[in-house]
Amino acid sequence: MDFRSLHFSLDLVAGSGLVLSPEQKATLQTSLVILKRHYKFTRVVFWGKILGIKADYYIAQGIGHDEISDKKTLYSLNCMEWNLLPPATKTMIDETSVIKGCFLGDPSHDYEHIETRKDEDGHEAQEEEITVKIKEEQRLAAAISLIDKEAAVVPRGAYIKTPHGLVHTNRSFEGLSVSDAGKLSSYFHFAEPVHLKQKSLLEKADLDPSIDFMDSLENDIPKGSWSLQFEKCSSVLVLRSLLWCGLTFYHIPMTPQHGYIYMGTGLKNIDLPFML
């Protein structure tokens, strides 16, 4: 969610228990202005908070010329001093997937993981145990990347794709109607599409390429991984992810106001298929 409307936006998702203290709100609104100017971002959003045992990570993202591909992630332990996270690669995500348990809250902490590798020497195969060290900073970057790919949400029409392939905010977006706001098909994953590329030309015939360039939430597996509710006398639509508990999206119908925030442990709910 945009840091400029942090006070207003947090009140809309407070029903999920996602709150910050007045001191934290004031500190964020000051430090993120300096952050935007220092890195020369087009805009800055407050992504959320990942809970740790010793300390919590406050996460912000800076947007460049493209809303999806040109994005940098930063973290802070005190809402004032921000550090740049390395971009998450597929190798980094695979390596950190073996780590279990909550985050510690120390970016320099090393997790140790023992891997068994086979070395073929002639006709004999020998197994060798190798200790791999993974920093918590890398694990943090991988967790944020996964949450962005699987749970970041935007309403249909809020962003447009230009003929040059760049994704920008749609300034003419006036919000979803009340009837459309209650449909899961009106919301997209705010990430590069996966299922859309697999659709046939006949299935794409009714799609508008300028706004329907992302995957819809209605195709998510398992079915029922999203909780859709109207709150505050049906004036606010709230979406909650059951796969990444702590991810909450809000949208006020008939207005361009929307946003999402994550406050949780950074752990995926892998038991969800057995809970539905």
Salt bridges, closest charged atoms under 4 A:
ASP2 OD2 - ARG4 NH2 3.02
GLU67 OE1 - ARG43 NH2 2.85
ASP70 OD2 - HIS65 ND1 2.70
ASP94 OD2 - LYS90 NZ 3.18
ASP110 OD1 - LYS135 NZ 3.38
GLU115 OE1 - ARG117 NH2 3.10
GLU150 OE1 - LYS268 NZ 3.15
ASP180 OD1 - LYS183 NZ 3.76
ASP212 OD1 - ARG156 NE 2.72
ASP220 OD1 - HIS189 NE2 2.77
GLU231 OE2 - ARG240 NH2 2.68
